[in-house]
């Protein structure tokens, strides 16, 4: 099997995993906004889940100026990584 064939097979497996995960997310009422197949497993970005339909851990946290903190949450899901953003605003009265 050539390198091209191995790459094609790996991408096909990742596409299959991504499609299965997207369908399972849809069953939970969640919508995929983007899918990236560039590493070991697909990364699916969704809107922030409501309630406890999907639980994740903090993946990245960054401040946007003094008022907004953006946290990227992530969780493994059906052979993929699912990510979503959580933004929090700091009330102006909370600033010193």
C-alpha positions as CSV (number, residue, x, y, z in Angstrom):
1,X,0.0,0.0,0.0
2,X,1.4,3.4,-1.0
3,X,1.6,6.4,1.3
4,X,-1.2,8.0,-0.7
5,X,-3.4,5.0,-0.2
6,X,-2.6,5.0,3.5
7,X,-3.5,8.8,3.8
8,X,-6.7,8.2,1.8
9,X,-7.7,5.4,4.1
10,X,-7.0,7.4,7.2
11,X,-9.0,10.4,5.9
12,X,-11.9,8.0,5.0
13,X,-11.9,6.6,8.6
14,X,-11.9,10.2,10.0
15,X,-14.7,11.3,7.7
16,X,-16.7,8.2,8.8
17,X,-16.1,9.0,12.5
18,X,-17.0,12.7,12.0
19,X,-20.2,11.8,10.2
20,X,-21.2,9.4,13.0
21,X,-20.4,12.0,15.6
22,X,-22.4,14.7,13.8
23,X,-25.4,12.4,13.6
24,X,-25.1,11.6,17.3
25,X,-24.8,15.4,18.1
26,X,-27.9,16.0,16.0
27,X,-29.8,13.4,18.1
28,X,-28.9,15.5,21.1
29,X,-30.2,18.6,19.4
30,X,-26.7,20.0,18.7
31,X,-25.5,21.4,15.3
32,X,-21.9,21.1,14.0
33,X,-20.6,24.5,12.8
34,X,-17.4,23.2,11.4
35,X,-15.3,20.0,11.0
36,X,-11.6,19.9,10.8
37,X,-9.7,16.7,9.7
38,X,-6.1,17.6,10.1
39,X,-4.7,15.6,13.0
40,X,-5.2,12.3,14.8
41,X,-8.9,12.7,15.1
42,X,-11.6,15.0,13.7
43,X,-12.4,18.2,15.5
44,X,-16.0,19.3,15.4
45,X,-17.0,22.8,16.6
46,X,-20.5,23.3,17.8
47,X,-22.6,26.1,19.4
48,X,-22.6,26.1,23.2
49,X,-24.7,23.1,24.4
50,X,-27.7,23.8,26.5
51,X,-28.2,22.0,29.8
52,X,-26.3,18.8,30.3
53,X,-26.6,17.5,26.8
54,X,-22.8,17.5,26.5
55,X,-20.2,18.1,29.3
56,X,-16.6,19.1,28.6
57,X,-13.5,20.3,30.2
58,X,-11.6,23.6,29.8
59,X,-9.3,23.4,26.8
60,X,-8.2,27.0,26.4
61,X,-8.9,30.2,28.3
62,X,-8.1,33.7,27.1
63,X,-9.0,37.2,28.0
64,X,-10.4,39.6,25.3
65,X,-9.5,43.0,26.8
66,X,-10.7,43.7,30.3
67,X,-14.4,42.8,29.9
68,X,-14.6,39.4,28.2
69,X,-13.1,36.0,29.0
70,X,-13.4,33.3,26.3
71,X,-13.1,29.7,27.3
72,X,-12.9,26.9,24.8
73,X,-14.4,23.7,26.1
74,X,-13.7,20.3,24.7
75,X,-14.8,16.7,25.1
76,X,-14.1,13.4,23.3
77,X,-17.2,12.2,21.4
78,X,-17.5,9.2,19.1
79,X,-13.8,9.2,18.1
80,X,-13.8,12.9,17.6
81,X,-13.0,16.0,19.7
82,X,-16.0,18.3,20.1
83,X,-15.3,21.9,21.0
84,X,-17.4,25.0,21.9
85,X,-16.8,28.5,23.2
86,X,-18.1,30.0,26.5
87,X,-17.8,33.7,26.8
88,X,-18.2,35.6,30.0
89,X,-18.5,39.3,30.5
90,X,-17.1,41.1,33.5
91,X,-19.6,43.8,34.8
92,X,-18.1,47.3,34.6
93,X,-18.7,47.7,38.3
94,X,-16.4,44.7,38.9
95,X,-13.4,46.6,37.4
96,X,-11.1,48.5,39.7
